[in-house]
Amino acid sequence: MRRCFSAPRRAPIATVFSVLAIVINAVSPGRAADRTAVEPRSSLLPAFVGWSGGYAGIEGSAGGSYGAYNFGPTTIGAGAVPAFKTGDATGRSDRGREATTAVGGVFGGWNWQQGSWIYGLEVSIDGANLKRPVASTVPGFGYADINPAFNLIRGKTDLYGMLRARFGYSFDRYLVYATFGLAGANARFLASYPNLASNGAAASQRDMSYLGFTLGAGAQFAIHPNFAVGIDYRYIDLGDSSRFGFGIVPGSTGGPVTTQANFTSHQMMARLMWFPEGLRLSPEPHEAALHDPDNGDTGRFSLHGQTTLVAQGVSGFRSPYLGPQSLVPHQAQQTTTATAFLGFKITEGTEFYYNPEFSQGFGLSRTLGVAGFVNGEAQKAGAPFPKLRSSRYFVRQTFGLGGETEDVLDGPNQVATQRDVERITVVAGKFAMGDFFDGNVYAHDPRVDFFNWALWASSAWDFPANLAGYTQGVVVEYNRKEFAVRAAYAQVPKEPSSNVLDPRILQKGGLNVELEVRYSVLDQAGRLRFGAFSNEGRSANYREAVTLTGLDPVAFPDANTAALANRKNRNKSGGYINLEQALSPTLGMFARISASDGRNESLSFADIDRSASGGFSLKGTTWGRSDDAVGIGAAINGISRSHREFFAKGGLGLVIGEGQLRYRPETILETYYSVSLTRDVALSLDYQFVANPGYNRDRGPAHFFSARLHTDF
């Protein structure tokens, strides 16, 4: 469940990391000591203006590609089976649901350029990881009643090839493009037959070839005269096969099988590109673009954007059983987001902002299994294909109260302007609560710093939000140089973990207040934030749900069933303390403590009733890379006694629930290193250790390894 809490700063895919590491020092000289400081364009390499010529590269997707075989009407002997779907992937997949796969390969092509317009041809060959192929039991076939292991038909694809035309537009060091062309793939289909005498199975295989079409789009960014990084999305449709059969397997009890299959796939790839002849450079650096943060006057408009890819995997760990929302060992997933930040100054003091955003992918185990989840970009509303949303649209009205003024530079969701330091600001519309509350310069943005929910947020704060992390409401802030006071009232979900916000905001809603105190210790700036929240929403009481399971175990066999019947309008409240303290010009410290009452279900964020976290962030000035950053942090999460009993009786929360629970607090350690490749591109490597994931001492400890590519423009 991603939360874009602050304006993106600077922060891929595991298959390209070893190559990227080789070129880091060549392409990314250190920048100013302050990571958030802005440099003039003249201090950068000249802008890239020419993409003409040949190129080659590697690409990969760690769990960010999704596909499924769609089988038409199937006959087994004299019987007919309805159309069904089976996954083509690694990892765990539910029947009828797309599954994820790891894909990687090589590509090459040629570009022609006329002015800013580019067109070209590209060929690619990719292999898919099929170590754990996914199959689906055919509903109504009957063999599943004998032995659920008998999955009738499954399809595998392990090699793709594409020939695509590209058409794009270049600006500064970016190239955005659309693609279309031909796609081909091999396919292997396996049919499983039961042997009732031995309770075993026999199998038959059929190899097929497919030729279809592909459509897509992408973006790439030059990080060096010979190298570029990018993302490439493609939709692949391999069309319908002719009907084919498997025949009778000796020793089996099933008749001959005939079927027809169509394969479709969504693939999101990270790319590293090499231009052997080099990219053509402009003889002089470009002038600062009007939308650049270092330009103090953009007029009435502001345009910015970001793209973030996170590839994350977990190794094996102790896992004696799996529940409906357990963390699964040995898996990898990938998430991708791209956001445009559009701003318009209506009048002096009145501004309108709109953020269209697309996202694709899921967190590990479909963003389940860890209360302090390990990827802040992972949404509960994940999708196997790029999904476009209007993440934010709001009006901001500023009332100046006179006195000292300050200049505000152009940036994401900020038109360049001048405003009074003492002011009242009113925001109305759709936004993320973290845009205004619980800020922290060292741990607040999973696109740039810490990945874990329990480190970049006060995780016991159940802020109002839909599954993607946004709500609608009003924020009011009074600001002075020494402090700020802000309050918000916003919509809550109709039910816990619902994507629909309750329209009855006068009867049900979330109230949040925060006091931010600014101070200095030994000339080092610090901020202390005190927050409180009170949500009115439809939820169950943990203790009452557990009691129902004892009173009527037939009607309420587990606490989750009881919770559904027990939900009514209830209150959930709590608060947090958030410290941000600079220790030196290059070293900073953060700490958070948060707690809720722990009586009723959480509506939006995490299954956490109390949490303490803290850590440090260090800039790379000491080792000559002034805009690199390294962070280390730790957190411990807990839940109330009634909340523990709820999970122990089979209750399900927002992200955890295993049908049983032997409780122990969840402990998290995270460290990351962010490498600044250019002014606009950063690569981060991250490691997390989680003891007792989901508060379950029977599971884990688990080790998570992640990579992140973040770009701004």
PELIN-V550572 format. One record per residue. N is the residue number from 0. PSI is psi in degrees with one decimal (none if undefined). OMEGA is omega in degrees with one decimal (NA if undefined). Layout:
n	psi	omega
N	PSI	OMEGA
N	PSI	OMEGA
//
This chain:
n	psi	omega
0	97.4	-172.9
1	145.4	174.2
2	108.8	175.3
3	88.9	-168.2
4	-21.6	-176.9
5	163.4	178.6
6	130.4	-177.0
7	141.9	174.6
8	-114.3	179.9
9	128.0	175.2
10	none	NA
11	-142.8	-160.2
12	138.7	-169.4
13	-28.3	-175.3
14	-16.0	-178.6
15	2.3	-171.3
16	-40.4	-177.0
17	-35.0	178.5
18	-41.7	179.4
19	-38.3	-178.3
20	-32.5	-178.6
21	-34.6	-174.0
22	1.4	-175.6
23	-52.4	-175.4
24	-28.4	-178.7
25	-27.9	-171.6
26	-5.8	-171.4
27	78.4	173.6
28	152.1	-178.5
29	154.9	-179.8
30	-164.5	-175.4
31	158.2	-174.4
32	-34.6	-178.2
33	119.1	-176.1
34	-32.0	-177.4
35	-4.0	178.7
36	152.9	-176.5
37	133.1	178.3
38	151.9	172.3
39	153.5	-178.3
40	-32.9	-174.4
41	-17.7	-179.7
42	-3.7	-177.0
43	171.3	172.9
44	153.8	176.5
45	150.6	-179.6
46	147.2	176.7
47	129.3	-176.8
48	-6.8	-176.9
49	125.9	179.5
50	6.7	-175.4
51	147.1	176.1
52	-175.4	-176.7
53	159.7	178.5
54	161.4	175.3
55	164.4	-179.7
56	-178.0	176.0
57	153.4	-179.4
58	155.9	-179.4
59	157.8	177.9
60	115.9	179.9
61	87.4	179.0
62	15.9	-179.3
63	13.0	178.2
64	143.3	-173.2
65	137.2	-179.7
66	165.2	178.8
67	143.1	168.7
68	131.4	177.9
69	108.8	-177.0
70	133.0	176.6
71	-169.3	178.4
72	132.5	-173.7
73	141.6	176.5
74	139.7	176.5
75	104.6	-172.3
76	-123.1	179.0
77	-3.1	-176.5
78	155.7	179.2
79	145.0	179.0
80	136.6	178.8
81	163.2	175.9
82	145.7	-179.4
83	176.3	-175.5
84	143.8	175.4
85	144.2	-177.3
86	164.3	176.2
87	88.3	-168.2
88	-179.8	169.1
89	161.4	174.5
90	-170.5	-175.5
91	135.7	179.7
92	142.2	175.3
93	156.7	-178.6
94	133.6	177.4
95	4.1	-178.2
96	142.6	178.1
97	148.4	179.2
98	165.7	-176.2
99	155.3	179.5
100	156.1	174.1
101	129.2	-177.0
102	142.1	176.8
103	154.9	179.7
104	-157.8	-176.9
105	158.8	178.7
106	164.2	176.0
107	156.7	-178.6
108	-172.9	-178.7
109	134.9	177.6
110	143.5	166.6
111	143.0	-174.4
112	136.3	172.5
113	104.6	-174.3
114	-126.2	178.4
115	-4.9	-176.4
116	138.4	-177.0
117	139.3	171.4
118	153.1	-175.8
119	-179.8	177.3
120	147.4	-178.6
121	141.4	175.0
122	143.6	-179.3
123	150.9	174.6
124	126.3	-176.9
125	142.9	174.0
126	152.7	-179.6
127	143.8	178.5
128	114.8	-177.0
129	37.6	-179.7
130	-31.0	-179.8
131	74.8	-178.2
132	146.6	-177.3
133	137.8	177.1
134	160.8	-178.9
135	136.1	175.8
136	133.2	-179.9
137	123.2	179.8
138	138.2	176.5
139	-1.5	-176.4
140	-32.8	174.8
141	-33.1	-179.0
142	-29.7	-179.3
143	-25.7	177.8
144	-24.4	179.2
145	-47.7	-179.4
146	112.1	-177.5
147	-14.5	-179.6
148	-14.3	-178.0
149	91.6	175.2
150	120.7	-168.5
151	-58.7	-175.2
152	139.9	173.3
153	152.0	-179.1
154	143.7	179.4
155	141.9	173.6
156	125.6	-178.3
157	3.8	177.7
158	126.5	176.9
159	150.1	171.1
160	140.4	-178.5
161	143.3	169.8
162	114.8	-171.4
163	145.8	168.1
164	143.8	179.1
165	140.0	176.0
166	123.5	-173.5
167	-178.9	-178.6
168	135.6	-178.3
169	146.6	172.9
170	140.8	-176.7
171	-124.4	178.2
172	18.5	-178.6
173	153.1	168.8
174	121.9	174.1
175	142.8	-171.1
176	162.0	171.2
177	153.2	-178.1
178	154.0	170.9
179	154.1	179.5
180	-157.2	-176.6
181	147.0	176.8
182	138.4	177.2
183	157.3	-179.6
184	153.4	168.9
185	160.4	178.7
186	142.9	174.7
187	127.1	179.4
188	135.4	179.3
189	135.0	175.6
190	132.3	179.5
191	133.0	-179.4
192	136.7	177.2
193	149.1	170.9
194	99.3	-171.4
195	-29.3	-178.3
196	-39.9	-176.8
197	-3.3	-174.6
198	28.6	177.5
199	-158.7	-177.9
200	150.0	172.3
201	153.3	-174.8
202	150.1	176.0
203	144.2	-175.6
204	145.9	176.0
205	124.7	178.9
206	138.0	-179.0
207	162.3	173.0
208	145.0	-177.3
209	149.0	171.1
210	122.4	-178.7
211	-150.1	-176.7
212	164.0	177.5
213	143.1	173.7
214	149.5	179.8
215	-172.1	179.6
216	163.9	180.0
217	178.2	177.7
218	146.5	176.2
219	155.7	-173.9
220	127.4	-179.5
221	122.5	179.0
222	-3.5	-174.8
223	156.2	177.9
224	-16.0	179.9
225	-0.2	-175.4
226	148.8	173.8
227	152.1	172.8
228	156.2	-178.6
229	175.8	171.8
230	146.6	-176.0
231	118.5	176.6
232	136.3	174.6
233	138.6	171.1
234	129.7	-177.3
235	128.1	174.6
236	112.2	-174.8
237	6.1	173.3
238	179.5	-178.9
239	138.2	172.7
240	164.8	167.8
241	161.9	179.0
242	139.1	-179.7
243	160.7	-177.3
244	170.1	-178.5
245	-25.8	-177.8
246	179.7	-177.0
247	131.7	177.6
248	126.0	179.2
249	136.6	178.0
250	-7.9	-179.2
251	167.6	-179.8
252	-4.2	-177.4
253	153.5	176.4
254	-177.8	179.5
255	146.2	-177.9
256	131.5	171.6
257	144.3	-177.2
258	-179.8	177.1
259	138.8	-173.0
260	144.0	173.8
261	136.4	-179.4
262	130.7	173.5
263	152.4	-176.7
264	144.7	168.6
265	127.1	-177.6
266	131.5	176.1
267	114.2	-172.5
268	140.6	168.3
269	144.2	-172.1
270	145.3	167.4
271	122.9	-173.2
272	142.0	178.2
273	128.4	178.0
274	99.1	-172.1
275	-31.8	179.9
276	-2.7	178.3
277	154.3	175.9
278	141.8	-179.2
279	129.1	-178.2
280	148.6	171.3
281	147.3	-178.1
282	-24.9	179.6
283	151.9	175.3
284	146.4	175.4
285	152.4	169.2
286	155.2	178.6
287	128.8	177.5
288	154.5	-176.1
289	-27.2	-177.3
290	3.3	-178.7
291	142.9	-179.9
292	-21.8	-178.0
293	2.9	177.3
294	120.1	-171.2
295	-0.4	-177.2
296	101.9	177.9
297	6.2	-174.8
298	-129.3	-176.1
299	-9.5	-171.1
300	153.8	173.2
301	133.5	179.2
302	122.2	176.0
303	169.2	178.0
304	166.9	177.8
305	153.2	170.9
306	135.1	-179.8
307	127.6	173.1
308	133.3	176.2
309	122.0	172.0
310	129.9	-172.9
311	139.2	177.3
312	159.4	176.4
313	137.6	-179.7
314	-173.7	178.3
315	150.6	177.6
316	168.6	-179.7
317	122.7	-176.6
318	79.1	-174.4
319	-17.4	178.4
320	164.5	178.3
321	130.0	174.0
322	-175.4	-176.6
323	-25.2	-179.1
324	45.0	179.9
325	154.2	169.2
326	131.0	-176.0
327	132.5	178.8
328	166.5	173.7
329	68.6	177.4
330	163.0	175.7
331	147.4	178.2
332	162.6	179.4
333	139.9	174.0
334	148.5	179.3
335	133.4	172.2
336	149.6	173.6
337	130.4	-172.8
338	139.4	170.2
339	133.3	179.0
340	103.0	-176.3
341	130.1	-179.3
342	147.6	179.8
343	126.7	176.5
344	109.7	-178.2
345	-53.9	173.2
346	174.5	176.5
347	118.7	-178.9
348	-9.8	-179.6
349	122.4	-176.0
350	149.7	177.1
351	137.3	-178.8
352	144.6	179.8
353	132.7	-177.1
354	90.8	168.5
355	142.2	-175.3
356	136.3	170.9
357	149.2	179.4
358	154.4	177.1
359	145.6	172.7
360	175.6	-178.7
361	157.7	169.3
362	172.2	177.7
363	139.6	-178.3
364	37.3	-178.9
365	40.5	179.4
366	48.7	-179.6
367	160.0	167.4
368	-15.2	179.0
369	126.6	-179.0
370	-49.1	170.8
371	85.4	-168.4
372	154.7	-164.5
373	0.3	179.7
374	108.2	-179.7
375	-13.3	176.2
376	-9.6	-178.0
377	124.3	179.4
378	147.7	168.8
379	-24.8	177.5
380	46.7	-179.3
381	164.7	-178.6
382	144.3	178.5
383	-5.8	-179.8
384	158.7	179.7
385	121.9	-177.2
386	123.2	-176.7
387	130.5	177.6
388	157.1	166.9
389	91.8	-172.3
390	-36.8	179.6
391	143.2	165.0
392	118.1	-176.4
393	157.4	174.5
394	136.1	177.2
395	124.1	178.4
396	124.9	-179.3
397	128.2	177.0
398	107.5	177.8
399	140.7	-178.8
400	12.7	175.4
401	174.7	179.3
402	-148.9	-176.0
403	142.3	178.0
404	166.2	177.0
405	148.1	175.4
406	135.6	178.2
407	120.4	-178.7
408	155.8	176.3
409	137.0	-179.9
410	-176.7	177.6
411	125.9	-177.7
412	39.8	175.9
413	108.8	172.1
414	139.1	179.0
415	132.9	-177.1
416	177.2	171.1
417	136.3	-176.3
418	160.9	175.5
419	140.9	175.5
420	-44.4	174.1
421	117.2	-172.7
422	164.0	170.2
423	129.8	-179.1
424	134.2	178.1
425	128.4	178.1
426	132.7	178.6
427	132.6	178.8
428	-146.5	-179.5
429	134.5	-175.1
430	175.9	169.9
431	137.8	-178.0
432	-33.4	179.3
433	-7.8	172.7
434	-25.5	-173.3
435	-20.6	-174.4
436	155.6	171.6
437	31.7	179.0
438	154.6	175.0
439	123.0	-173.8
440	-21.8	-176.6
441	-21.3	-176.8
442	91.3	-177.9
443	-13.6	-171.6
444	105.4	-178.1
445	-6.5	174.2
446	-9.0	-172.9
447	-38.8	-175.4
448	-117.4	-173.3
449	144.9	-179.6
450	-35.5	-166.2
451	136.1	-179.4
452	-37.1	-175.5
453	-7.4	179.7
454	-35.6	-179.3
455	3.5	177.7
456	158.9	168.7
457	96.8	-161.0
458	-15.2	173.2
459	-2.5	175.7
460	107.4	-179.0
461	74.3	-175.4
462	148.9	-179.7
463	132.9	179.6
464	152.9	168.5
465	-172.5	-175.8
466	-28.5	179.6
467	-8.8	175.1
468	15.0	-175.2
469	158.0	178.3
470	178.6	176.4
471	137.3	-178.3
472	-155.2	-176.2
473	137.8	175.2
474	134.7	176.1
475	133.7	-178.5
476	135.9	170.2
477	124.2	-173.9
478	135.3	168.1
479	172.6	-177.4
480	-35.9	-173.9
481	-22.3	-175.5
482	169.9	172.8
483	144.5	174.0
484	129.2	-179.0
485	151.4	178.9
486	150.7	179.5
487	146.5	170.7
488	125.5	-170.5
489	165.7	179.8
490	144.4	173.6
491	162.5	176.6
492	154.6	179.4
493	-32.6	177.5
494	163.4	174.1
495	132.6	178.3
496	28.5	175.9
497	147.3	177.1
498	-6.6	-178.0
499	124.1	177.2
500	139.0	-177.2
501	122.2	-179.0
502	-14.8	-177.0
503	66.1	-172.4
504	-23.0	178.7
505	-26.5	178.4
506	-34.6	-177.5
507	129.7	-179.7
508	176.9	-178.8
509	127.8	177.6
510	128.2	179.1
511	136.4	176.2
512	150.0	-179.6
513	138.3	171.7
514	125.0	178.1
515	119.8	-179.8
516	130.1	-179.5
517	137.0	-175.2
518	179.6	178.1
519	136.4	176.3
520	117.3	-178.4
521	44.6	179.1
522	15.1	176.4
523	125.6	-173.9
524	146.1	175.8
525	159.0	177.2
526	141.3	177.5
527	126.0	-177.1
528	132.8	176.5
529	119.5	-177.5
530	153.7	176.0
531	149.8	179.4
532	154.3	175.7
533	114.5	-177.6
534	136.0	171.9
535	115.9	-178.8
536	172.9	-178.1
537	112.6	-177.2
538	168.4	179.3
539	154.3	173.5
540	127.4	-175.3
541	-47.9	-175.3
542	-39.6	179.4
543	-36.6	178.5
544	-41.6	178.2
545	-40.1	179.4
546	-39.4	179.8
547	-36.2	179.3
548	-29.9	177.5
549	-33.4	-178.3
550	-36.9	-177.4
551	79.0	-177.2
552	-17.6	177.6
553	-49.8	179.4
554	-31.2	-177.6
555	79.1	-176.4
556	-18.7	177.7
557	168.3	-175.3
558	-25.3	179.3
559	-42.8	175.4
560	-41.2	178.9
561	-37.1	-179.3
562	-39.2	179.4
563	-36.0	179.4
564	-18.7	-173.8
565	-6.4	-173.6
566	134.5	172.5
567	179.0	-178.0
568	121.1	179.8
569	167.3	-179.0
570	142.9	171.1
571	128.2	-175.5
572	164.4	179.7
573	-165.2	-178.3
574	178.1	-179.1
575	158.2	170.6
576	132.9	-171.5
577	119.6	-179.2
578	135.1	174.3
579	117.4	-173.6
580	121.7	171.9
581	132.5	176.9
582	-23.9	176.3
583	175.8	177.8
584	-18.1	-177.5
585	-10.5	-175.9
586	131.8	178.3
587	157.1	-178.4
588	146.0	174.6
589	154.4	176.4
590	144.4	177.5
591	144.3	169.0
592	130.9	-180.0
593	153.3	-179.3
594	149.2	172.0
595	173.5	-175.4
596	-22.6	174.4
597	16.9	-178.2
598	-39.6	-173.3
599	163.7	-178.6
600	144.0	169.7
601	147.3	-176.7
602	-33.8	-165.0
603	-49.0	-162.8
604	-83.9	-169.3
605	159.6	176.8
606	67.2	-176.2
607	126.6	178.2
608	-21.5	174.8
609	145.9	-176.1
610	144.6	171.8
611	133.6	-178.9
612	160.1	178.1
613	168.1	179.6
614	-166.4	-174.6
615	151.7	175.0
616	128.2	-175.4
617	129.4	175.6
618	156.5	-172.7
619	20.9	-178.9
620	-37.9	-176.2
621	-36.6	-178.8
622	22.8	170.9
623	14.8	176.8
624	82.5	-165.3
625	-20.1	-179.3
626	3.5	168.3
627	163.5	178.4
628	144.7	174.3
629	138.5	-179.7
630	148.6	173.7
631	134.1	-178.7
632	162.6	-180.0
633	153.4	179.2
634	151.7	172.5
635	128.5	-176.5
636	147.9	178.2
637	168.3	177.6
638	161.5	-177.9
639	166.4	-179.2
640	-43.3	180.0
641	-32.0	177.1
642	-40.2	177.1
643	-45.0	-179.7
644	-35.9	178.0
645	-47.9	178.7
646	-37.2	-179.3
647	-26.4	179.2
648	16.5	175.2
649	12.4	178.2
650	152.6	177.0
651	133.8	178.2
652	-157.7	179.8
653	-40.1	-177.7
654	-7.0	179.8
655	167.6	179.8
656	110.3	-172.9
657	8.3	-178.7
658	-16.6	177.9
659	169.4	-178.5
660	126.9	164.7
661	102.5	-163.4
662	141.4	165.7
663	141.3	-179.1
664	145.5	178.7
665	124.6	-176.9
666	135.0	-172.0
667	137.1	170.9
668	132.2	179.9
669	141.3	171.6
670	145.1	179.6
671	157.6	171.6
672	124.5	179.6
673	120.1	-179.5
674	123.0	177.7
675	108.5	179.3
676	-42.0	174.4
677	-176.2	177.5
678	-26.7	-172.9
679	-4.5	-173.6
680	133.6	176.7
681	145.0	179.2
682	129.8	-178.6
683	139.1	171.4
684	136.0	-170.3
685	141.2	174.1
686	136.9	176.1
687	139.2	174.0
688	125.8	179.6
689	116.7	174.1
690	135.7	179.4
691	54.2	179.1
692	135.0	-176.2
693	22.5	-179.4
694	21.6	-174.1
695	111.6	-179.1
696	-7.1	173.7
697	-12.4	-174.1
698	142.4	175.8
699	-165.7	1.9
700	157.3	-175.4
701	144.8	179.0
702	126.1	-176.6
703	135.1	179.6
704	130.5	-172.5
705	157.2	172.6
706	144.3	-175.7
707	133.3	172.8
708	122.8	-176.8
709	132.1	177.6
710	146.4	174.5
711	152.5	166.0
712	none	NA
//
